[in-house]
Structures are given as C-alpha cells and as structure tokens.
C-alpha cells in the first residue's frame, strides 16, 4: 500500500514533546520467529480434528550474548562471514557481535507472525476479533492456515493443555461426587468454607497487575495483508487520533501498494490503517488508524538509565492471543542485534535491550514497559534455537527490544516528515580477526574522513564503550543522533574525534 503522512488537523496529541519520567491480535497464530505469513493471505483447507498441524518454517537468526544476533522475518537469512558493512543508512552488515550460526547456536527471529496456505488451526472460542486473514501471533477465534502434513507444535501444546484441563475437570468432578457421598463424615472440607471476599479493585503500585491495567488499553493488534503474504503484529498508541508505533517488519508487506493494515484496539474497535513512514534500518514504523479518536495514549519513558536486573513487562499479541502480558527483567543492555527485513532487502542492527520476559511471534511492535507503566522499548526479536531444517521455536528467555530513546527520535521524524534519518559515521566496516571493527573504506566528505580515519584502522572503543565487532560499532553509532560528537579509540591507542552525520533512509 502507499505510504501516507498523518492527516492534518486531526487534533491528535503526540507524546514526543514530553520526556518520560526517569525509570529506567484475532486469528490463530503461526509459528514463532519474527512472524508467519500466508501467501496472498489465503487460508487453506480446514485441518483435521485429530490434532493441530502446523508448518515449521525456520525463522531468521537472532542475537545472543556476545554475538551479533540476526533477528529476521520468516525467510530472512542469517548473515554469513564478515562482509563489509557501511556505517551508513543501509550498509551490508557483517560482524561478530551477536551472530547466531544456524548449525551451532540457533536463529533469531522476528516476533511477528506470518502464514502460508495450508491446514487451519482452531484456537477455539477464545477472544479477539479476526481479520479473516491468516495472521501472525494474535488471539482470536479465527483460524490460521497451516502447511499440510506437518505438526504444529505450538498449537499442539495449546490443544494438549485443553485436554489436560478437561482431564483435571473430570477428576475434580469425581472428587466432588466422592465428598458429597461421604455425608456421614464429621470432618469439615474446604468445600464447606465460604468464598473469600473479592480482592480490591486497585492493584498494588508497581505490580505487574497495575502495569497491565495502565498499559493494556494502549496496545494494538495489527493485522497485515500484503500481495504475497499476511501476518500480524503489535503496536502501541502515541496519539489520541490514531498514530501507532510498531516495527517495520510488521507492516512492510503492506508497503508499496496492494496491501492492507487493520488495527484492532483493546476496547473492540477496529479501523483500517495507513503507513505514515518506516525505517528498515532501525526497524521502526508509524501507522495511522483512520476514523478514530479519544484513544488511550501510551506514556513514553526513557531507556538511557535502564539497569540490568530492572523489572520489565512485555505486552502484545503472541500467537494471536491479544492482550497477553508477560514479565521479566532487563537481562542485558547495548546488545548488538542483527536482523533482516522481511523482504531481506535491508538489514537492521539494533543496540538492543535484552530481556527474559516471554516474547513470541506476534509480540513484534508491542511495548516493553517499566514498573511505572512507561514504554522503555519496542519488542522486536527473539533468539530461538533451531529445531530442524524447517523448525521454528518460541521464547527461550532471550528477547530483544529497541530502546525507546532511539525509537522516539526516529518516530518523531517520521510523524513530522514521513521519513527517518539514520546516524552514520561515513565508513564501511568489517570484523577484525583480533577484535574490533576494521575500517574497510572511508566515504569522501563523511564524518569518518573528517576525523582522519583511514582504511585499515581498527576501532576498539566509541567513547567509553568497548567495540569488539563491526555490528557493535554500527549499533553504537546508531544509538547516537546526527551531530553528536564521539571519541573513537583505535587499536594503536590513537584517539580521534568525530562529529556524526545523518542520512535519510529510503526504504527499499
């Protein structure tokens, strides 16, 4: 679909001007990874009643501790080897920072769902509003197409849980009958005691419950249909008249014409949405829901003062289960994480927040929040060990989010101009065998040339941050803003000063 700027004169309130306080989904879903997609959004034949069947496509590689992760959409490819990558708007990335090797470690995949035609998996009568499309991870009564002949493990688990519930229900019924029959006993059972008083409506401040009550009304399920596939993801509201932040890889299938986006709000309202702008290099996008008003707006916090071990909450629509809330901690900060765009055309390198809060396909684009209910990151990717040539996995406690400070700057530019500017150093880099980022080429007139960098130099630090790979340098540069001054330390112990430049991103 064509990309449009937000409607003028709508009276929507943008949260960009206010700095946050210091502090740190309706159809069955497809597989985990960054998403599942269905060619053309078509649904295949109904799956047999005997058990859920699903396809098991392998998702993109994700980052890990100490390597450069490659979260990608279904179909994205993990990077292989150390190819040159420009620290510019759309470099050909390479490096050693989180690179998951498929055969040895696993794959990083987008937390977005996509579908392909095949058997359907019925989640049952549980919640959400369907788009009528096979979508990514989102809750609802709608059926997701699954490839024939393959078992859908995720759905199998859901079905298994249902069976377990039925078995437990049967056991409880039998036990109840036994207790009722033993009327001559003088013992008092738990069944004889009165039910306790209802819990207080107000949740304790700072609790996951309180965070959920505050943030859930701001979270949106996005159902996306492109010319060749369909999927679902999450987003969160940043203006009362319908501006929504999400991941680029959630909505890029609808870009370029012929696509459709549907926003499903927590209060049950639905609305078509158009793309305001997107940045594949940072994986941030803004869409505008049409014909809505008085939406609950997210409170944006800040990510520059986050601490490892800090409690966080992730909210989104994993496996089509909209409004899902999970909690965890900040596991690591400044984790260089590589991802490929859904089309594989432009790479994303994030200076990610790592968390153990459960993030699964369909969570992409949803908020990661602190205990004050302030958004401190955008959930984007997961590390998922490979389960086979076509297997995809769900959360293993390693998820990645884009820091809100970076996402805020990008989204603000998109809202104002329809485009984003990426911070660049003006050099191409590759991994250095002995560590650091090797300068392969220097762009004439760029920040690197102005700082005196030359091909063959090896960058080992940016300010006080250690640089151990090309992706680490790219992520560190992108965490800054155009015009920022930085100090680069080279392997020969020289230091140079550079004023970072900016480059307008042109989505491919």
Secondary structure per residue as TSV (DSSP state, phi and psi in degrees):
chain	resnum	aa	ss	phi	psi
A	1	X	-	360.0	157.2
A	2	X	-	-72.8	154.4
A	3	X	B	-93.5	130.2
A	4	X	-	-121.9	150.2
A	5	X	-	-81.3	158.7
A	6	X	-	-63.4	150.0
A	7	X	-	-61.3	138.3
A	8	X	T	-88.4	150.5
A	9	X	T	77.3	15.2
A	10	X	-	-80.7	-17.0
A	11	X	-	80.9	10.5
A	12	X	-	-68.4	148.1
A	13	X	-	-102.4	120.8
A	14	X	-	-92.4	138.7
A	15	X	G	-83.5	1.5
A	16	X	G	-62.9	-35.4
A	17	X	G	-70.0	-21.9
A	18	X	S	-99.5	122.8
A	19	X	-	-80.6	133.2
A	20	X	-	-66.5	156.4
A	21	X	-	-64.9	155.5
A	22	X	S	-62.8	144.8
A	23	X	-	165.8	84.1
A	24	X	-	83.3	360.0
A	25	X	-	360.0	57.4
A	26	X	-	-126.5	25.0
A	27	X	B	-129.3	155.9
A	28	X	-	-56.5	149.2
A	29	X	-	-96.7	163.7
A	30	X	-	-90.5	-159.6
A	31	X	-	-74.3	161.1
A	32	X	S	-73.1	162.2
A	33	X	S	140.4	-154.4
A	34	X	S	-83.4	-13.5
A	35	X	-	167.4	166.3
A	36	X	-	-119.4	148.5
A	37	X	-	-139.8	151.0
A	38	X	-	-118.2	119.7
A	39	X	G	-51.3	125.5
A	40	X	G	68.9	1.3
A	41	X	G	70.9	14.7
A	42	X	-	-79.8	154.2
A	43	X	-	-107.4	142.2
A	44	X	-	-89.7	-172.9
A	45	X	-	-63.0	153.6
A	46	X	-	-64.7	137.0
A	47	X	-	-75.1	155.4
A	48	X	-	-66.1	156.1
A	49	X	T	-72.3	-21.7
A	50	X	T	-61.5	-24.9
A	51	X	S	171.6	155.7
A	52	X	-	-67.3	141.9
A	53	X	B	-127.8	141.7
A	54	X	-	-149.3	162.5
A	55	X	-	-82.2	162.5
A	56	X	-	-131.5	64.2
A	57	X	-	-76.5	152.5
A	58	X	-	-89.5	131.1
A	59	X	-	-87.8	178.5
A	60	X	-	-68.3	160.7
A	61	X	-	-75.5	144.3
A	62	X	-	-116.3	162.0
A	63	X	-	-72.3	161.1
A	64	X	-	-140.8	176.3
A	65	X	T	-68.7	121.3
A	66	X	T	87.9	-5.1
A	67	X	S	-123.4	172.4
A	68	X	-	-96.6	116.6
A	69	X	E	-78.4	153.9
A	70	X	E	-122.3	72.8
A	71	X	E	-67.0	140.3
A	72	X	E	-151.8	169.1
A	73	X	-	-79.5	170.7
A	74	X	T	-59.4	126.2
A	75	X	T	99.3	-10.0
A	76	X	-	-75.2	155.0
A	77	X	-	-110.6	141.4
A	78	X	-	-72.0	146.2
A	79	X	-	-76.4	147.5
A	80	X	-	-123.1	125.1
A	81	X	S	79.4	-179.5
A	82	X	-	-106.2	86.6
A	83	X	-	-92.0	159.2
A	84	X	-	-63.8	144.1
A	85	X	E	-138.2	131.5
A	86	X	E	-83.9	135.8
A	87	X	S	-84.3	65.9
A	88	X	S	-135.3	-156.4
A	89	X	S	-67.8	-44.9
A	90	X	S	-141.0	70.3
A	91	X	-	-75.8	163.8
A	92	X	-	-92.6	95.1
A	93	X	-	-72.2	150.3
A	94	X	-	-157.2	158.7
A	95	X	-	161.3	178.8
A	96	X	S	-108.3	-3.6
A	97	X	T	-60.4	-137.6
A	98	X	B	-78.1	80.7
A	99	X	-	-104.5	108.2
A	100	X	-	-83.1	125.8
A	101	X	-	-92.1	119.5
A	102	X	T	-47.4	-45.0
A	103	X	T	-76.5	-22.3
A	104	X	T	-108.1	-38.7
A	105	X	T	-113.8	-56.8
A	106	X	-	154.0	-163.5
A	107	X	E	-132.1	146.6
A	108	X	E	-98.7	130.8
A	109	X	E	-129.8	153.7
A	110	X	E	-63.2	149.4
A	111	X	S	-90.7	43.7
A	112	X	-	-121.7	152.0
A	113	X	E	-108.0	146.9
A	114	X	E	-136.5	160.1
A	115	X	E	-130.1	157.3
A	116	X	-	-128.9	153.3
A	117	X	S	-59.6	146.4
A	118	X	S	162.1	-158.9
A	119	X	E	-67.5	152.1
A	120	X	E	-94.8	150.4
A	121	X	E	-117.9	124.5
A	122	X	-	-97.8	117.0
A	123	X	-	-75.4	-10.9
A	124	X	-	93.2	-168.8
A	125	X	S	-74.1	3.1
A	126	X	-	-66.0	148.3
A	127	X	S	-13.4	174.2
A	128	X	-	94.1	167.8
A	129	X	-	-112.1	131.1
A	130	X	-	-86.6	156.4
A	131	X	-	-97.0	-11.6
A	132	X	S	85.2	7.4
A	133	X	S	-116.6	157.4
A	134	X	-	-75.7	117.5
A	135	X	-	-120.6	-179.5
A	136	X	S	-77.3	-152.7
A	137	X	S	-66.3	97.0
A	138	X	-	-150.2	147.1
A	139	X	-	-76.8	155.7
A	140	X	S	155.0	179.1
A	141	X	S	-94.1	3.1
A	142	X	B	-84.6	152.1
A	143	X	-	-97.4	136.0
A	144	X	E	-99.0	132.9
A	145	X	E	-67.8	138.4
A	146	X	E	-129.3	147.5
A	147	X	-	-63.4	144.1
A	148	X	T	-72.5	149.7
A	149	X	T	80.4	-2.8
A	150	X	S	-117.1	147.6
A	151	X	B	-86.5	137.5
A	152	X	-	-95.9	101.0
A	153	X	H	-66.7	-41.8
A	154	X	H	-59.7	-45.9
A	155	X	H	-67.8	-35.2
A	156	X	H	-58.6	-38.2
A	157	X	H	-64.4	-41.5
A	158	X	H	-62.8	-44.1
A	159	X	H	-64.4	-41.9
A	160	X	H	-59.7	-39.8
A	161	X	H	-64.9	-38.3
A	162	X	H	-62.8	-43.8
A	163	X	H	-61.1	-43.5
A	164	X	H	-59.7	-42.8
A	165	X	H	-60.4	-40.1
A	166	X	H	-65.4	-40.7
A	167	X	H	-64.3	-45.2
A	168	X	H	-62.8	-39.8
A	169	X	H	-60.4	-40.9
A	170	X	H	-64.0	-42.8
A	171	X	H	-63.1	-41.2
A	172	X	H	-63.8	-39.1
A	173	X	H	-62.7	-42.1
A	174	X	H	-64.8	-41.8
A	175	X	H	-64.1	-40.7
A	176	X	H	-60.8	-42.1
A	177	X	H	-62.5	-39.4
A	178	X	H	-64.4	-46.1
A	179	X	H	-63.2	-41.8
A	180	X	H	-65.0	-34.7
A	181	X	H	-72.1	-27.4
A	182	X	-	-86.5	58.1
A	183	X	T	-73.3	-16.0
A	184	X	T	-81.0	-12.4
A	185	X	-	-71.1	140.9
A	186	X	-	-90.9	-3.6
A	187	X	-	-70.9	145.2
A	188	X	-	-96.2	124.5
A	189	X	-	-97.6	169.0
A	190	X	G	-62.4	-24.0
A	191	X	G	-70.8	-18.5
A	192	X	G	-86.3	-14.2
A	193	X	S	-82.6	147.4
A	194	X	-	-69.7	152.5
A	195	X	-	-66.4	143.2
A	196	X	-	-68.2	163.9
A	197	X	-	-65.7	151.5
A	198	X	-	-62.6	144.2
A	199	X	-	-68.9	155.6
A	200	X	-	-61.4	145.7
A	201	X	S	-68.1	-34.2
A	202	X	S	-81.1	124.7
A	203	X	-	-80.9	149.7
A	204	X	-	-58.5	136.2
A	205	X	T	-58.2	136.5
A	206	X	T	83.5	-4.7
A	207	X	S	-80.6	160.5
A	208	X	H	-59.9	-36.7
A	209	X	H	-60.6	-45.1
A	210	X	H	-65.4	-40.0
A	211	X	H	-62.6	-44.2
A	212	X	H	-61.7	-43.2
A	213	X	H	-60.9	-36.3
A	214	X	H	-78.8	-41.9
A	215	X	H	-91.4	-33.1
A	216	X	G	-50.4	-42.7
A	217	X	G	-62.8	-14.8
A	218	X	G	-96.0	-7.8
A	219	X	E	-91.4	138.1
A	220	X	E	-122.7	143.3
A	221	X	E	-96.5	131.4
A	222	X	E	-113.0	120.5
A	223	X	E	-105.5	121.4
A	224	X	E	-121.3	133.5
A	225	X	E	-126.1	126.9
A	226	X	-	-110.7	-172.0
A	227	X	S	-72.1	-26.3
A	228	X	S	-120.7	-9.5
A	229	X	-	-158.8	169.4
A	230	X	E	-138.0	154.5
A	231	X	E	-167.7	-177.9
A	232	X	E	-141.6	156.7
A	233	X	E	-155.8	-165.6
A	234	X	E	-124.7	172.6
A	235	X	E	-165.7	177.0
A	236	X	E	-143.1	147.6
A	237	X	E	-76.9	133.2
A	238	X	-	-120.0	0.4
A	239	X	S	-151.1	147.8
A	240	X	T	-63.8	-20.5
A	241	X	T	-99.7	15.7
A	242	X	S	113.8	6.5
A	243	X	E	-73.8	133.9
A	244	X	E	-133.6	132.8
A	245	X	E	-93.1	141.3
A	246	X	E	-153.0	-171.4
A	247	X	-	-88.9	147.4
A	248	X	H	-58.7	-40.7
A	249	X	H	-70.1	-13.4
A	250	X	H	-74.3	-40.1
A	251	X	H	-111.0	-2.8
A	252	X	G	-65.0	-23.7
A	253	X	G	-64.9	-23.0
A	254	X	G	-90.9	-3.7
A	255	X	T	-81.1	155.5
A	256	X	T	86.9	7.4
A	257	X	T	98.4	144.6
A	258	X	T	83.5	1.5
A	259	X	-	-104.4	165.5
A	260	X	E	-137.2	142.4
A	261	X	E	-128.1	133.3
A	262	X	E	-123.1	127.3
A	263	X	E	-98.0	129.9
A	264	X	E	-116.5	116.9
A	265	X	E	-92.3	162.1
A	266	X	T	-65.4	-24.3
A	267	X	T	-86.0	5.9
A	268	X	S	97.9	-12.6
A	269	X	-	-69.9	149.2
A	270	X	E	-130.6	153.9
A	271	X	E	-158.4	145.4
A	272	X	E	-69.7	151.4
A	273	X	E	-132.2	150.3
A	274	X	E	-120.1	156.2
A	275	X	E	-82.3	124.0
A	276	X	E	-82.5	-42.7
A	277	X	E	179.7	163.2
A	278	X	E	-153.5	153.9
A	279	X	E	-132.4	100.0
A	280	X	T	-62.3	-29.0
A	281	X	T	-72.7	-25.8
A	282	X	T	-108.8	-6.5
A	283	X	T	61.8	36.3
A	284	X	E	-116.1	139.3
A	285	X	E	-144.1	156.5
A	286	X	E	-126.5	132.3
A	287	X	E	-122.3	160.9
A	288	X	E	-123.0	116.6
A	289	X	E	-75.7	134.3
A	290	X	T	-91.9	141.8
A	291	X	T	69.8	27.2
A	292	X	-	-121.0	157.1
A	293	X	-	-153.8	172.7
A	294	X	S	55.7	34.8
A	295	X	-	-77.6	151.7
A	296	X	-	-77.5	127.7
A	297	X	-	-98.3	139.8
A	298	X	-	-67.9	151.3
A	299	X	E	-99.3	120.7
A	300	X	E	-89.0	129.7
A	301	X	-	-96.2	-142.4
A	302	X	-	-142.7	151.8
A	303	X	S	-113.5	-4.0
A	304	X	T	-75.0	-13.1
A	305	X	T	-118.1	21.9
A	306	X	-	-66.1	152.7
A	307	X	-	-127.5	143.7
A	308	X	T	-62.6	133.1
A	309	X	T	97.5	-10.2
A	310	X	-	-68.3	139.4
A	311	X	E	-72.0	138.5
A	312	X	E	-140.5	161.5
A	313	X	E	-131.4	134.4
A	314	X	E	-109.7	135.9
A	315	X	E	-132.1	138.1
A	316	X	E	178.1	-156.2
A	317	X	-	-126.0	64.0
A	318	X	G	-66.6	138.5
A	319	X	G	47.6	38.5
A	320	X	G	70.1	11.9
A	321	X	-	-96.1	83.0
A	322	X	T	-62.9	152.1
A	323	X	T	70.0	25.9
A	324	X	E	-81.0	132.0
A	325	X	E	-116.0	128.1
A	326	X	E	-131.8	158.5
A	327	X	E	-133.3	160.4
A	328	X	E	-175.5	-149.3
A	329	X	E	-132.8	169.9
A	330	X	E	-77.7	113.4
A	331	X	E	-84.0	-32.5
A	332	X	E	-163.2	161.8
A	333	X	E	-125.7	160.2
A	334	X	E	52.8	45.9
A	335	X	E	-89.4	108.6
A	336	X	E	-62.1	119.7
A	337	X	E	-129.4	125.4
A	338	X	E	-103.1	139.2
A	339	X	E	-143.5	154.1
A	340	X	E	-106.2	142.6
A	341	X	-	-60.8	159.0
A	342	X	T	-57.2	-35.3
A	343	X	T	-84.4	-7.1
A	344	X	S	74.7	10.3
A	345	X	S	-83.8	-33.8
A	346	X	S	-135.7	137.1
A	347	X	E	-87.5	153.1
A	348	X	E	-116.9	131.2
A	349	X	E	-124.4	116.2
A	350	X	E	-106.7	146.9
A	351	X	E	-93.0	72.5
A	352	X	E	-79.8	155.1
A	353	X	E	-88.7	125.9
A	354	X	E	-97.0	136.8
A	355	X	E	-140.1	154.0
A	356	X	-	-99.0	3.3
A	357	X	S	-61.5	135.0
A	358	X	-	-61.1	121.0
A	359	X	-	-125.9	128.5
A	360	X	-	-132.6	171.6
A	361	X	T	-53.3	127.9
A	362	X	T	109.8	-19.3
A	363	X	-	-78.3	-17.5
A	364	X	T	-52.4	131.5
A	365	X	T	90.7	-12.8
A	366	X	-	-79.9	165.2
A	367	X	E	-83.6	144.8
A	368	X	E	-106.5	123.1
A	369	X	E	-124.1	158.8
A	370	X	-	-89.3	-176.4
A	371	X	T	-75.2	-3.8
A	372	X	T	-93.6	1.6
A	373	X	S	77.9	20.1
A	374	X	E	-97.1	136.5
A	375	X	E	-71.2	123.6
A	376	X	E	-118.1	-1.8
A	377	X	E	-168.9	164.7
A	378	X	E	-114.5	116.2
A	379	X	E	-61.8	130.8
A	380	X	E	-133.4	-39.4
A	381	X	E	-149.4	162.2
A	382	X	E	-133.9	153.4
A	383	X	E	-94.1	125.3
A	384	X	E	-133.9	112.6
A	385	X	-	-56.8	142.8
A	386	X	-	-68.0	141.0
A	387	X	-	-113.7	10.8
A	388	X	S	145.6	179.2
A	389	X	S	-59.6	-31.8
A	390	X	S	-122.8	9.7
A	391	X	-	-81.1	151.2
A	392	X	-	-131.9	147.9
A	393	X	-	-121.2	170.7
A	394	X	-	-99.8	-152.1
A	395	X	-	-67.5	134.1
A	396	X	S	-122.1	22.1
A	397	X	S	85.9	13.8
A	398	X	-	-129.1	99.4
A	399	X	E	-123.2	161.5
A	400	X	E	-133.2	139.2
A	401	X	E	-131.3	146.8
A	402	X	E	-78.5	126.3
A	403	X	E	-57.4	137.0
A	404	X	H	-65.9	-28.5
A	405	X	H	-60.3	-41.1
A	406	X	H	-73.3	-43.1
A	407	X	H	-64.6	-36.7
A	408	X	H	-61.0	-46.8
A	409	X	H	-61.6	-45.5
A	410	X	H	-64.2	-46.6
A	411	X	H	-65.3	-36.5
A	412	X	H	-62.0	-43.0
A	413	X	H	-64.0	-41.4
A	414	X	H	-63.2	-44.0
A	415	X	H	-62.6	-38.9
A	416	X	H	-81.9	-34.2
A	417	X	H	-125.6	-12.6
A	418	X	S	85.0	-4.1
A	419	X	-	-135.1	165.3
A	420	X	-	-120.9	153.5
A	421	X	E	-112.6	127.3
A	422	X	E	-98.1	138.3
A	423	X	E	-74.2	134.1
A	424	X	E	-135.3	153.3
A	425	X	-	-99.7	-18.0
A	426	X	S	80.7	35.2
A	427	X	E	-141.1	159.8
A	428	X	E	-105.3	138.8
A	429	X	E	-131.3	159.3
A	430	X	E	-143.0	166.5
A	431	X	E	-66.6	144.0
A	432	X	-	-101.7	135.9
A	433	X	T	-56.6	-34.0
A	434	X	T	-97.7	16.6
A	435	X	S	99.0	156.3
A	436	X	S	92.0	-179.7
A	437	X	E	-111.4	119.0
A	438	X	E	-85.7	125.6
A	439	X	E	-74.9	115.4
A	440	X	E	-92.4	-32.2
A	441	X	E	-156.8	150.6
A	442	X	E	-119.3	128.4
A	443	X	-	-77.4	128.7
A	444	X	T	-60.2	130.1
A	445	X	T	79.8	2.1
A	446	X	S	-86.4	176.8
A	447	X	H	-61.8	-37.7
A	448	X	H	-63.9	-44.1
A	449	X	H	-64.6	-40.4
A	450	X	H	-62.1	-28.2
A	451	X	T	-86.3	-5.8
A	452	X	T	89.4	13.4
A	453	X	-	-71.1	145.8
A	454	X	-	-133.1	156.9
A	455	X	T	-57.9	133.9
A	456	X	T	102.9	-19.7
A	457	X	-	-65.7	148.5
A	458	X	E	-120.7	119.1
A	459	X	E	-86.9	126.4
A	460	X	E	-113.0	-16.8
A	461	X	E	-148.8	147.0
A	462	X	E	-122.1	112.9
A	463	X	T	54.9	-123.3
A	464	X	T	-97.6	8.6
A	465	X	E	-95.7	128.0
A	466	X	E	-71.7	136.7
A	467	X	-	-113.6	111.8
A	468	X	-	-113.2	4.3
A	469	X	S	-161.6	169.5
A	470	X	H	-65.7	-41.0
A	471	X	H	-64.0	-34.0
A	472	X	H	-63.4	-38.9
A	473	X	H	-68.8	-44.2
A	474	X	H	-59.3	-47.4
A	475	X	H	-62.9	-40.5
A	476	X	H	-65.6	-41.9
A	477	X	H	-64.4	-43.1
A	478	X	H	-70.2	-17.3
A	479	X	T	-76.6	-10.5
A	480	X	S	-97.0	177.3
A	481	X	-	-112.4	152.4
A	482	X	T	-55.4	136.0
A	483	X	T	96.7	-15.1
A	484	X	-	-67.0	144.2
A	485	X	E	-99.5	133.3
A	486	X	E	-131.7	157.2
A	487	X	E	-109.6	124.3
A	488	X	E	-105.5	130.1
A	489	X	E	-102.1	132.1
A	490	X	E	-103.8	165.3
A	491	X	T	-64.2	-22.4
A	492	X	T	-91.4	17.2
A	493	X	S	72.3	8.6
A	494	X	-	-76.6	153.6
A	495	X	E	-125.7	143.4
A	496	X	E	-132.5	151.4
A	497	X	E	-102.0	136.7
A	498	X	E	-135.0	141.0
A	499	X	E	-103.5	113.8
A	500	X	-	-67.0	146.1
A	501	X	E	-102.0	-177.2
A	502	X	E	-134.4	150.4
A	503	X	E	-140.3	127.4
A	504	X	E	-66.8	131.9
A	505	X	-	-87.5	128.2
A	506	X	-	-112.0	101.9
A	507	X	-	-55.8	138.2
A	508	X	-	-95.7	360.0
